[in-house]
Amino acid sequence: IFHAASAGEFEQLKPILKNIDRNKYFIIQTFTSPTIYEKEKNNKLFNLSCYHPYDLWWKSFYFFYKIKPNIYVITRHDLWPWHVLFASMFKSKIFYINANIHLRSIWLNILIKPFAIVIFRRVTKCLVPSKNIAVLAKKIIHKNKIIITGDTRFDQIIDRYKSNKNKNYLPENFLKSFNTIFGSYDDYDEKIILNSLFTCYPKGSSTLKKMNHQIILVPHEVEKKNIKLIFAKLYKNNFKPILFSNINNWNETNNVVIIDKVGILADLYKYATLAYVGSGFGRGVHSVIEPAIHGCAVSFGPNIEILDEAKYIYQKGLGLMIKNQSDMNDFLKLYKTKDKINKLSKGVKNYILTNKNISEKVFQIIENQ
């Protein structure tokens, strides 16, 4: 059994599922999210799927009592206590992969930690992405159960890049201009982003056109109300935005595109030279490896504690941290220093490519335990 809470967790499992010999193993894929369940329930990567929304003890007991899986695999954040207890009771081997145990993890909370130790005692092996996470994991898991493998998300990002790199979402003109993308940004980011655009492009779309620059805005929330507010703010400051849903009506004056569709951000990074990854002023920065595989010069806000690769990229000088308005202005002005852009671009893409084939390593560990 492979368990995925959401679309993100399932994406991390795909590279492993592709490596499994289906003549040798019968695979059940469980989902928490009804949205991803409806979308993927008939995927050929597994034999059977199951919608399992709640970790209620009687439901979890009955589930594992009936199935008694040989192996139970959990990924990233979604470790369910009753699942783990009953899988252990029925002698399943339990593998917690891509384990993201960071300083703010609920499992390290002083009140939760004793309970966490009891739960993690039942895990067969805990496969962690890095040495940093291994150090933190040792606070709740015996060191002999921890293996540093890397993160299977790298393989999925690389696979998606190879599969979708020829897909076209925006007009061909976007392949000939200097583009900056703001990906999965939230309300905390928005003020800084817009103020920087208004500062660096004082005459709005006419300045963008003169410089042959274009902007791609991808808000984390695509509710119509939020989109309308962004549209109005841009228009008020002499920009001529267009919604992605209306892209067929695009013309060369529409050099700001607001993406009002979910699920395509990872592929849109191919159009950009500069990429700002959002939520680093709020709950925590989103994926920095999605723009990295496309060779973007990457930046993000200061809250990177929950994302190990963002910490690595920053510490190694492969990405830029945006702490305030001034930093964002400087980032938008990087077009003046092509050598720095090239250095950041090559460095961050090489980091992704040196972390490939992790999924094969993870499955070999699972299979050989």
N, C-alpha and C positions, 0 to 999 in steps of 0.2 A: 504494500500500500504506500502510495505517495500522497501526502496531504498538502494542499495549497489553499491558503486563506483567500487570496485574491489573484488578480491578473498578474501582478508583479511577482508573486511567489511562483505561479505556474510558469512564467517566462524563465525563471531560474532553473526549473526542473526539466524543461524541454531538451536541453543538450544531453542530460543524463538519459532521459527516456529514449532518445534517438540511438543511444549506444547499447541498449539492452537487447539481448537475443530473445526474441519473442517465442522461439521454439523451446526455450528453457524456462522462461518465467511468465506467469500470468499476472498482469498488472492491473491493480485497481487504483483509480485516481479519485480522491475526495476533494471537494471544494466547500468553502465557507460562503463565499459570495454567490448569490443567486445569478448575478449578471454574468460572471465568468463561467458559471456552471452551464447556463443556457447557451452560451457562445461555444463552449468547448466540449460539451458532454459527448459528442460523437467523434471527437478527434481520434485518429488512427494510431496515436502514440501510446494508447493503453487499450486494454481489453474491455474494461468496464468503468463507469464513472458513478459517483454517488454524491448527492447534495447532503452535506452534514453541517447544519448551521450552528448548532449549540453544543457546548461541552457539558451537557447534563449527565450526571453520573449514571442514571439508569439507562439512558440512551447509549452512552459510551460503553457501558458494560455489555449490553445486548449486542452491540455492533461487533465488539471484539470476541465475544463469546461465540457468535455465529461464524465469524470468518477465521479467527485464529491465524493471522498472517505470519509467515516466516520472518518477514522483514517489514518494518514500519519506518518510513523516512519523512522527516519534518525539515522544513527549510526556513531560514532567515529569522523571523520574529514569532512565527505561529506555533508555539509549543503549548499544547493544551494539557493541563495536569491530569484530568481524568483519562484522557487518551493514553498518556504515558503510563499511568498506574495500571490500567487494565491490559494494555499491550504487554507490559511486563508480567502481569499475573498469568497471562496465557502464553508465556515463554517466547514472545516475539523479540527479535533483535531490533533495537531502536537506534536509529542514526539521526543525529541532529546536525544537518549540514549548513554551510554558509552562516554559521551561528554569529549573530551580530550582538555580542554582549559588550556594550560600551559603558562609559562611566555613568550615564543617565538611565541605564537599563533598569527596568522594574525589578529584575531578578537580584540586583545588587542593593536594592533598598533595604535599609536596616531592619524594617519590619517584615519584609518578604523573604529576606535571605535565608533564614532557617527553613522555611517551607521549600525554597528553591533547592537547597541542598538535598532535601528528602526526594524531590522530584528528579533531579539530575543524577542521583545515585542509581536510578533505574535505566539511564541511557547507556547503551552499549559503547558508542563512540561519539564524540563531539568533534566535528570537522570545522575548523575555524579558518577564516580568510588570511589572517596575518599574525605576526608575533605579538603585536599590541593587544589584539583580542585574546590571544592565548593567555597572556599575563592576567587579564581580567577574569577570564573563564576559570582559572585555577582557584579563584576565591569561592567558587560554588561546585566545581567539578574536580574530581581527582585527576592529577596531572597525567596519569597513565592512560586516561580515556581521551585525552586531547591530541588531535593531529592537525598540524598546519598544512592545509591543502591549497589555499587560494579560494577564489569565489567563482562559482559556475556562471555568474552573471556575465563575466567577461566573454565566455564562449557564446552566450546567447546574443550579446551585443555584436560580436564579430559575425555570427551567422546571419543576423538581421541585416547588417551592413552589406554583406555579400549578396544576399537575396534581393534586397530592395534598392540597391544603389542606382539602378536604371529606371526606377519609378519616377514619374514626373508629377509633382503636385502644384508647382507654381509656373508661371509663364517663363519661356526660355530666356527672357530678358534678365531674370534673376541669376542666371549662370554667367552673366557678363558684367555684373556690377559688384561693388564692395558692399557686403551685407553683414548686418549685425542682428543676431537673434536673441531674444529674451525668453528663455524657456521655463515654463511652469512657475511663473512668478506669482506672488500673492499680494495682498493689500500692503504688507510692510515694504515690499520691494517697489510697488507701483509709483509711489511718490518720488522716490529717488530716480527711478527710470525716466519718468516723464519730465521731471525738472532738468535732468541731464540732456534729454533730447531737445528741450526748449532752449537750453543754454548753448549746446554745440551746433544746433541747426536753427539759428535765430529767425530765419525767414521760412521755417517749416519746409514744405515740400519743394519749394523753389531752390532752397539751399541744398537739399538732398539731390535734386536733379542736376544742379550745377557740378556737384562733387561726384556724381554717378554712384551715390550711396543709396541703399534701401534698407528698410527696417522690417523685421518679422517679430510680431508680438504674440506670445503664446501664454495667455493667462491660465493659471491652474484651474480656476472656476470659469466655466463657459456659459453661465446663466445669462439670459438675454439682458437682464437689468444691468449686470456688471459690464457686459460688452457695450451697451449703449452709453454708459458713463465714460468709458475709455474713449469711445468714438467721439463723443462730444468734446472732451478735453483736448483731444488732438486737433479736431476741426477748429476749435476756438483759437488755437495757436498756429493757424495757417498750414497745418498738415492736411493732406487729402487721403485719409485712410480708406481701405476697402476690406470688407469681410471675406474670409475664405469661402464662405458659403455663396458668395456673389462673385467669385473669382473669374467667371466667364465674361463678366462685364469690365474686366480690368483694362486700364489704359495706362500710358506712361506717366501720367500725373499721379497715379495711385502708387506711390513708392513706400507706403506703409501698409502692411497686411496684418490684420488681426485674425488670428486663427480661432474660429468658433467651432472647432471639431476636436474631439478627443481621439487619442490613439495614434497620431501621426507625428508627434514631436520628434521622436528618435530619427525619423527619416528626413525631417525638414532641416536638420543640422547640416546636411550636405550642401545647402545653399549658402552657408554662412562662413565668414572668415573669423569673426568675433562671436563668442557665445557667452552670455551671462546665464547661469543656472540659478533659478529662484529658490525662495523659502529659507535662505541663509540668514535672514533677519527675524525669522519666526520660529517654527517648530524644528527646523533643521533642513539643510540643503538637500535638494533632490539629486538625481543621478548626474554625476560629472563625467562618467565614462561614455555616455551616449554621444555628446559632442566631441569627445576626445578621439573616438575611432574615426571620425570624419576629418580629423586634423584641424579642428577649430582651436584658436587661442581661447582658453577657458578662464572664466572668472566666476566668483560666487561670494555670498555674504559671509559674515564671521562665524555663524553657528554651524560648525562642521563636525562637532564631536560625535554625532551618530553615524557618520559616514567615513569609514576608514580610508577609502581611496581618495577622498577629498583632503583628508589630513596628509596623506602621503604626497599628493600632487603639490600641495602648498609647501610642505616642509622641504621638498626637493626643488622648489622653484619652477615647477612645471605649470603652475596656474597662479592666478592673481586673486587676492582677497579684496573685496570691496567693503570698506568699513563706513564710508560716508559719501556725501555728494561729490566731494572733490575727487575721490578715488574713481567714481563712476565716470566723471568727466574725463579723467586721464585715460581710462580704459577706452572710451569712445574715440579718443585722439590717437590711439595706437596705429591708425592707418598711416601716420606720419613716419613710423619706424618699422619698415618692412622686415628688417633684420631681426628685430625682437619678436615680431609675429611669427616668422619662420622658425625661430628657435623654440618658442613655446609650442607651436604646432607639431614640429617633428618630435620634440621631447615627450609630449603627452600621448601622441599616437604610438610611439615606440613602447611606452609604458603599457599600453593596452595589449599590444601584440606579443610582448614578452610574458603575458599572463594567459596565453591561450592553452587549450587542451587540458584544462583543469577538470572538466567533466569526466574524462576518461580515468583520470587518477582517482576521483571521488568514487566512481562506480567500482573500480578495482578493489578499493578498500572495503566497500560495502560487500562485495561478492566474496572476498577472501577471509572475512572475519568468522 
